[in-house]
Amino acid sequence: MNIIRRSNEQLLKMLGPNKRDLSKNQRLNKYLVIEDIHNGKAIFNEFTRAFIWMPNFQFDKIYTENSDYVQYLWENYFLVNEDFDEQKVTDDLKKRLRPNPESNWYLNYGNIYEFTIFTTMACNARCFYCYEKGRPQVPMKAETAREVGDYIVKAAMKNEREIQLRWFGGEPLVNENAMDIICQKVKDAGYKYSSSITTNGFLFKKEKLDKYKDLWHLRSGQVTIDGTEEVYNKTKNYKNVKGKNPYRIVLDNVKMMADWGMNISIRMNMDMYNAENIKQLIIDLEKEWNHHPKISLYCWPIFEDDDNPRTDEEKRELYKKLEEIDKVLKEHKFYHPRERAEQIRFTHCMIDHGKAVVIGTQGDLGVCEHYSETEFWGHIKDPKKKDLTTIKSFQEYMEPEKICETCPIYPSCIRAKKCHDLRYCDQYIKEWHIRQAHESVNLMYWRWFNKVNKERQNKLQQQQQNIT
């Protein structure tokens, strides 16, 4: 057996010893993701975050032998007694790990490192599916931007870690002046900082690259491209672009920014109207950018409309198409699953970890970028006055459902009730996430295997050199 990643020590300590009771039946933990590889099993333990590989001849004897590797499986919760309740224990762990909004560090001065800033609610595009459609297109005024800069200087973790400025909108680049003012304040205060941007990419300019680098410290961004030229231009429906081809402009801008050094994630929003077209888009983008190392692609369904929810049949078809698109991404070497995290998931995202704030165009303070008009907990002019009721409402989570009982990745799942994107789960969503987990385990195994092989080859080469 090979231990590729050891268990999370904090989790093991909280769990305590896994006592083997020989009077009871034994079984595998329900929260294992198992891949058959190299005449063995690559096993990731979602419960303790340990990762091992063991040959089949060992795996076949885990209930009959009493060897060192079997003892390891018990100590690290790969094996459990039949009556062990994984779900109850996992829920308890998450509650114990979860940050307390009433703690003196939670969203307090000197403890925040991530600031999502709405420079404007206006946008130069008119996407039909935009969840901000119909909201007042209010820009951040220069005076407010200066106050935001002052707030960040007071609230940020100075010298402890690089703070992150995340530009959001609307289209953030519609109001660059606010970005300039805020960044200058942070820079003058001597902070280490970087920024990222969620943008349609249309307004990037070559002549501004020095500002992007020296003032904004722009490192990464997300650009949405929803289809090939005809579909994209129709979906975006840009304002005041007569005689121009927005699709061509955005593709050229993405290449320009990537060549400059910015990491760009291309999000392909899909629904049934453009699912087949996205397959062609992937092929086109491969030809366009030739697997640029700074550009990545991923696909995700358009947010479901609460007023017009998808039927079960529509969901089934949508996730079937998403699976087909993933296969195309893999064929064209754009598919890059993430490694499994080293900790179970006890916070949903930025909304509940207590060190990230959203700043609205008028200085309102919130925790979720999807709530740009409501659900604010304070204001930059008086940030010590916190509405704890609003803050705590973002720590209300969906209760486990029937399908959770047989889900091997349950420890990696937490769904906030206020999340429009991830509060729902069904069999189709569950199957997609489980497939992603298996892809991740496969990736982790081969990275480890190739690393070990390379180290072995280097050692042999060194030994040969020493002999000669």
HELIX and SHEET records of a PDB file:
HELIX    1   1 GLU A    9  LEU A   15  1                                   7    
HELIX    2   2 ASN A   56  PHE A   59  1                                   4    
HELIX    3   3 ASP A   68  GLU A   75  1                                   8    
HELIX    4   4 GLU A   86  LEU A   97  1                                  12    
HELIX    5   5 ALA A  142  ALA A  155  1                                  14    
HELIX    6   6 PRO A  172  ASN A  175  5                                   4    
HELIX    7   7 GLU A  176  ASP A  188  1                                  13    
HELIX    8   8 LYS A  206  LYS A  208  5                                   3    
HELIX    9   9 LEU A  209  ASP A  214  1                                   6    
HELIX   10  10 GLU A  229  LYS A  236  1                                   8    
HELIX   11  11 PRO A  246  TRP A  260  1                                  15    
HELIX   12  12 ALA A  275  TRP A  289  1                                  15    
HELIX   13  13 ASP A  312  GLU A  331  1                                  20    
HELIX   14  14 LEU A  388  SER A  393  1                                   6    
HELIX   15  15 LYS A  402  THR A  406  5                                   5    
HELIX   16  16 TYR A  410  SER A  412  5                                   3    
HELIX   17  17 GLN A  427  ILE A  467  1                                  41    
SHEET    1   A 4 ASN A   2  ARG A   5  0                                        
SHEET    2   A 4 PHE A  51  PRO A  55 -1                                        
SHEET    3   A 4 GLY A  40  ASN A  45 -1                                        
SHEET    4   A 4 LEU A  32  ILE A  37 -1                                        
SHEET    1   B 2 GLN A  26  LEU A  28  0                                        
SHEET    2   B 2 LEU A  79  ASN A  81 -1                                        
SHEET    1   C 9 ILE A 295  PRO A 301  0                                        
SHEET    2   C 9 ASN A 263  MET A 270  1                                        
SHEET    3   C 9 LEU A 218  THR A 224  1                                        
SHEET    4   C 9 TYR A 193  THR A 199  1                                        
SHEET    5   C 9 ILE A 163  PHE A 168  1                                        
SHEET    6   C 9 GLU A 114  PHE A 118  1                                        
SHEET    7   C 9 ALA A 356  ILE A 359  1                                        
SHEET    8   C 9 ASP A 364  GLY A 366 -1                                        
SHEET    9   C 9 GLY A 378  HIS A 379 -1                                        
END                                                                             
